[in-house]
Each structure stands twice: as C-alpha cells, then as structure tokens.
C-alpha cells in the first residue's frame, strides 16, 4: 500500500451510499468504502484479483504518465485532426436537424 495516501481512521464513519456518478466526481484521494471501491472496480471491468484502491491506481497512473513526457507532435496533430472532423460532423448534424425542422409534415 502507498504510505503517502491518506488512511481512513476508525472513528470516521463509512461514507453513505453514493451513486456511481457521485463517486466518479470525487477527488481521487477521498476515502471510499469497500463497497464503493468494489463498485468502481466492477464498473471499469477490473478482474476479481484487483485489490488496489482508486487512489493507489491513480498514483500509479500519475507516475507512469510522468515518465512518458509530453506527447509526440504526430500524436498532437492526429488529435487535432480528430477534433476538426468531430466539429465538421457536428455542424453537418446540426444542419440536417435544422433542415428537418423546416420541412412541412407529410400528409398522413
């Protein structure tokens, strides 16, 4: 277990049943109950042998990403191309929906 992570004290009550959305919105260092930790593991499809907490997994992810450094220029260019394609697709979708609104209803 990562010693730098906060540990819930015995006198602290178990957090009340929070929704999955509420759990996901919490800071990664907020202590979760065992039930909430398991709900997260199930949601993300972790194997039954996974026992690390969300905070421990986040710490590992941070260390790994720090070792990678900034993304390559080709990756950034590809991300920008995808973003531009998504903007074009959204504009087409909006134009199509607007054209549907202008059409007269067909005789029934």
N, C-alpha and C positions, 0 to 999 in steps of 0.2 A: 504494500500500500504506500502511496506517495505521502511522506510525512509532512510535506508543505501544505497539504489540503486541510481545510477545516474539518473538525470531527464533531458530530452532534453529541452534546452532553446528555447524560442520563435524565437530568431534570427537565430537558426540553421535550415538550410533547411531540408525538408523531404528527407530522403535518396532516391536516384534514384531507379527505379525498378530493383532490384537484382533478380537473379534466385534463385530458392529454394536451389540449391546446394551451392550458394554463401552465402545465409542466414545461412544455417546449419554449414558452415565452420567458421562463425564469432564467436568471443568470446561472451559468453552469456551476457556480460554487455554492448555490443554495442547496442545503441538505434535503434529500428526498427520503421518503420512507422506502422500505424494502419493496413494498407493493408498487410504488411509483417507479422505482428503478426497474422492476421486472416489466411493468407496462411499457416503459421505453425500450427495453431490450426486445420485447415481443414486437412492438411497432416497427423497429428498424430491422427486424429479422435476424437478430444475433442468435448464435447457437446456444443450446441449453448449458454448455460449459462456460459461457461468458459470465464472469462474476465481477468484473470491474464496474465501478460506479461511473456515472456520466462525467463527473469531474475528473476522474482518472483517465477516461478515454479522451476528454478534451485536452488534458495536459500532454498526453502522448501525441495527439494531432498537432498541437502547437509546436512541440519540439521537432516533429518531422517536417512541418512546413517551414520552420526557421532554417533548417538545414538545406532546403531546396533553393532558397534565394528567390529573386524576382522572376516572373515568367519570361520565357523567351519571346523575342519580337514576333516570331511566326505565330505563337500562341495568341498574343495580344491582337495581331492582325486578324486571325481566324475568329476571335471573339467579336471583334468589331464587324466583320462580315456577317456573322450570325445576327448581331444586333440590328444591322441595317436591313437584313432580309426580314426580320421579325417586324420592323417598323413598316416596311412595304406591305407585308401581309396584313398587318392591322389596318392600314389605310385602305387596302382593297376590300377587306371585310366590312369596314365602316361604310364605304361607298356602296357596296352591294346591299347592306341593310337599309341605307337611305333610299336606294332605288326601289326596294320592296315597299317602303312606306309610301312612296309617290304613286305606286300602281293603284288603279281602281280595283275594287274587289270584283272578282269574276262572277257572272250571273250563276246563281245556284239553282 
